[in-house]
Amino acid sequence: MLTLLAAMLFAGEGAASTGAAASALCPTTSQIHAELRRMGEGAALDGLGDSEVTVVGGIMRIVLRDGTGAALGVREVTAPSDCAKRISVAAILLAAWTKTWNETAFAPAVRPDIIAPRESHEVDLGVSVGESADGNARVLAGGVFAGVQLHGALRAAIAAGVDGERQVALGPGAATYLVWRLGAGPALHVQRGRVWAQLALLPQLTLLSLEGKNLATVHAATAWGASVEGRGRIGVRWGRLAPFISLALTRSFVEETLTLDDTSDSARLSPWEVRVEVGVSFVIGGQG
């Protein structure tokens, strides 16, 4: 009889121990997820990691985690004795808590308005020297120029230059002349890597200085005129310096004819001129 009572006592203690263990394991993650799906709140945990729900004594502890596994917070509530109620309470708390975090911590950050940097316009200042040729002679030539970027590849250019003194036969003697130029106009500038090229069209104001040589009566005179120049440059860029080679073709609108006072001898100056020059520009602004 005592043996039977002892066996019944141990069986009762084993059942109680098993029930307590089962109660401590409730609710499980799968049970909570099933309840959330039943409530239509399964999507509420999409942005979160695995949260933890544990029961110790009479307290149910809920740890909410984000997608990286970092803990966002902890809540503790009195644990219902019934497993089904525990599952329901845990699911309700997680759904409500997750919505709160989705509206705050997981809300996309408001990006500040990006202020576009002000466009920096390039300005290039340069000098060049080379050789000029018209129908009479080849002489040294040189000039200075400046350009400013207007928009993208479009630029405005201004240039001043002078050709060396030439001589043309006139009657028993000769006449010497040199030409000063000042022009301005649009230019197209493109650059690929360090290599750049520029095309410019420059209407010009010209000043022709004349002087007789080896004549009975020597006169000096000046004459204003106009011309148009097409200029192409190609070069490379190293920081602020941009060395280049330039080729220019000039056409004068006024064809000058030189005559002597006492004879009918005359000489006609060519309206065309070609110049080849080398030079360097110093660039201000832009990317440098």
C-alpha positions in Angstrom: 0.0 0.0 0.0 2.8 2.4 0.9 4.5 1.5 -2.3 1.4 2.4 -4.3 1.0 5.8 -2.5 4.6 6.6 -3.1 4.3 5.8 -6.8 1.1 8.0 -7.1 2.9 10.9 -5.3 5.9 10.7 -7.6 3.6 10.6 -10.6 1.8 13.6 -9.4 5.0 15.6 -8.8 6.2 14.6 -12.3 2.9 15.8 -13.9 3.1 19.1 -12.0 6.7 19.5 -13.1 5.8 18.8 -16.7 2.9 21.3 -16.5 5.1 24.0 -15.0 7.7 23.5 -17.7 5.1 23.6 -20.5 3.7 26.8 -18.9 7.1 28.4 -18.8 7.6 27.7 -22.5 4.4 29.3 -23.5 4.1 31.3 -25.7 6.5 30.2 -28.4 7.6 32.2 -31.4 5.6 30.0 -33.7 2.5 30.4 -31.6 2.8 34.2 -31.6 3.4 34.4 -35.3 0.3 32.2 -35.9 -1.7 34.5 -33.7 -0.4 37.6 -35.6 -1.4 36.1 -38.9 -4.8 35.3 -37.5 -5.1 38.9 -36.5 -4.0 40.1 -39.9 -0.9 41.7 -38.4 1.8 39.5 -39.9 3.1 42.3 -42.0 3.7 44.4 -38.9 7.0 42.5 -38.1 8.4 42.6 -41.7 11.0 45.2 -40.8 11.9 43.7 -37.4 14.2 40.9 -36.3 13.1 38.0 -34.1 11.6 39.4 -30.9 11.8 37.5 -27.6 9.0 36.6 -25.3 9.9 34.8 -22.0 7.9 34.0 -18.8 9.7 34.0 -15.5 7.5 33.4 -12.5 4.4 35.5 -13.0 6.1 38.1 -15.3 6.0 37.9 -19.2 9.0 39.8 -20.6 8.9 41.0 -24.3 12.1 42.2 -26.1 11.5 44.1 -29.4 14.4 43.9 -31.9 15.0 45.6 -35.3 16.1 44.0 -38.5 19.8 43.9 -37.4 19.0 42.2 -34.1 19.6 45.2 -32.0 17.2 45.6 -29.0 14.7 48.5 -29.4 13.1 48.1 -26.0 11.8 45.8 -23.3 8.4 45.5 -21.7 7.2 43.4 -18.8 3.6 42.5 -18.0 1.8 40.1 -15.7 1.7 36.7 -17.4 -1.8 35.2 -17.6 -2.0 31.7 -16.3 -3.7 30.5 -19.5 -1.4 29.8 -22.4 -3.9 31.0 -25.0 -4.3 34.3 -23.2 -0.5 34.7 -23.0 -0.3 34.2 -26.8 -3.0 36.7 -27.4 -1.5 39.3 -25.0 2.0 38.9 -26.5 0.7 39.2 -30.1 -1.3 42.3 -29.3 1.6 44.0 -27.5 4.0 43.2 -30.3 1.7 44.4 -33.1 1.0 47.7 -31.3 4.6 48.3 -30.4 5.8 47.5 -33.9 3.4 50.0 -35.4 4.7 52.7 -33.1 8.3 52.0 -34.1 7.4 51.8 -37.8 5.9 55.3 -37.6 8.9 56.7 -35.7 12.2 54.9 -35.6 11.7 53.2 -39.0 10.2 56.3 -40.8 12.5 57.5 -43.6 14.6 60.3 -42.6 13.7 63.7 -44.2 16.5 64.7 -46.4 17.5 68.4 -46.3 17.1 70.3 -49.5 20.3 70.0 -51.5 21.5 73.4 -52.5 23.2 73.1 -55.9 26.7 74.7 -55.9 26.9 77.9 -57.8 28.3 77.4 -61.3 31.9 78.6 -61.5 32.6 80.2 -64.9 36.1 79.7 -66.3 38.1 82.7 -67.4 41.3 82.2 -69.4 44.0 84.8 -70.0 46.7 84.1 -72.6 49.5 85.3 -74.7 50.9 83.9 -78.0 53.6 84.5 -80.5 54.2 83.1 -84.0 54.4 83.9 -87.7 52.0 85.7 -90.0 51.9 85.5 -93.7 49.9 87.5 -96.3 50.5 87.9 -100.0 53.6 89.9 -99.5 55.8 88.5 -96.7 56.1 86.5 -93.5 56.6 88.3 -90.3 56.6 87.8 -86.6 53.2 88.2 -84.9 51.9 88.1 -81.4 48.9 88.9 -79.3 47.0 88.7 -76.0 43.5 87.5 -75.4 40.9 86.7 -72.8 37.9 84.4 -72.7 35.0 83.9 -70.3 32.7 80.9 -70.1 29.1 81.9 -70.6 27.2 78.6 -70.4 28.6 75.1 -70.9 30.9 75.1 -74.0 29.9 78.6 -75.1 32.3 81.4 -74.4 32.9 85.0 -75.2 36.4 85.9 -76.4 38.3 89.1 -76.9 41.8 89.4 -78.6 44.3 92.0 -79.5 47.3 91.4 -81.8 49.9 93.0 -84.0 51.8 91.8 -87.0 55.4 92.8 -87.6 56.4 95.3 -90.2 56.1 94.2 -93.9 57.4 95.8 -97.0 55.9 96.0 -100.5 57.6 97.4 -103.6 56.1 100.7 -104.7 57.5 102.6 -107.7 61.2 103.3 -107.4 61.0 102.7 -103.6 58.9 100.7 -101.2 56.3 101.1 -98.5 56.3 99.4 -95.1 53.2 98.6 -93.1 52.1 96.9 -90.0 48.6 96.0 -88.8 47.0 96.2 -85.3 43.9 94.3 -84.5 41.2 94.2 -81.8 38.3 91.8 -82.0 35.6 90.1 -79.9 33.1 87.4 -80.6 31.8 84.0 -79.6 33.8 80.8 -79.1 33.1 77.1 -78.7 35.3 75.3 -76.1 35.3 71.6 -75.5 37.6 69.4 -73.3 38.1 65.7 -73.0 40.5 64.8 -70.2 43.5 67.1 -70.5 43.1 67.8 -74.2 40.9 70.8 -75.2 40.0 72.6 -78.4 38.4 76.0 -79.1 36.9 77.6 -82.2 36.3 81.3 -82.3 34.8 83.8 -84.8 36.1 87.4 -84.1 34.9 90.5 -86.0 37.9 92.9 -85.8 38.7 96.6 -85.9 42.1 97.1 -87.6 44.6 99.9 -87.8 47.0 100.0 -90.8 50.2 102.0 -90.3 52.1 103.0 -93.5 55.4 104.6 -94.2 57.3 105.2 -97.5 60.9 104.1 -98.0 63.5 105.2 -100.5 61.0 107.7 -102.1 61.6 111.3 -103.1 58.8 112.3 -100.8 58.2 110.2 -97.8 54.8 110.1 -96.1 53.5 108.2 -93.1 49.8 107.5 -92.7 47.3 105.3 -90.8 44.0 103.8 -92.0 41.2 102.2 -90.0 39.6 99.1 -91.4 37.6 96.0 -90.4 38.2 92.3 -90.8 36.9 89.0 -89.5 39.0 86.2 -88.1 38.4 82.5 -87.7 40.6 81.0 -85.1 41.2 77.5 -83.9 43.2 76.5 -80.9 44.1 73.0 -79.5 46.1 72.4 -76.3 46.5 70.5 -73.1 45.6 71.4 -69.5 47.9 71.1 -66.5 46.2 72.6 -63.5 45.8 76.3 -64.3 48.1 76.3 -67.2 47.0 75.4 -70.7 49.6 75.6 -73.5 48.3 75.5 -77.1 48.9 75.8 -80.8 46.7 78.3 -82.7 45.8 78.7 -86.4 44.0 81.8 -87.6 42.7 83.0 -90.9 41.8 86.6 -91.4 39.9 88.4 -94.2 39.9 92.2 -94.4 36.7 93.9 -95.6 38.7 96.8 -97.0 41.2 96.1 -99.7 44.0 98.7 -99.4 45.8 100.0 -102.5 48.9 102.1 -102.1 49.7 104.8 -104.8 52.4 107.4 -105.3 51.6 111.1 -105.5 53.6 111.8 -108.6 53.2 108.6 -110.6 50.6 106.1 -111.3 52.5 103.3 -109.7 50.5 101.4 -107.1 50.6 98.3 -104.9 47.7 96.3 -103.6 47.7 94.7 -100.2 46.3 91.2 -99.8 43.1 91.0 -97.9 44.0 87.5 -96.6 46.3 86.6 -93.8 47.2 83.3 -92.1 48.8 83.1 -88.7 50.3 80.2 -86.8 51.2 80.8 -83.1 52.0 79.0 -79.9 51.0 80.3 -76.5 49.8 79.5 -73.1 46.7 80.4 -71.1 46.2 80.8 -67.4 42.8 79.6 -66.3 40.8 81.1 -63.5 37.8 79.4 -61.9 36.1 76.2 -63.1 37.5 72.9 -61.9 41.1 73.8 -62.1 
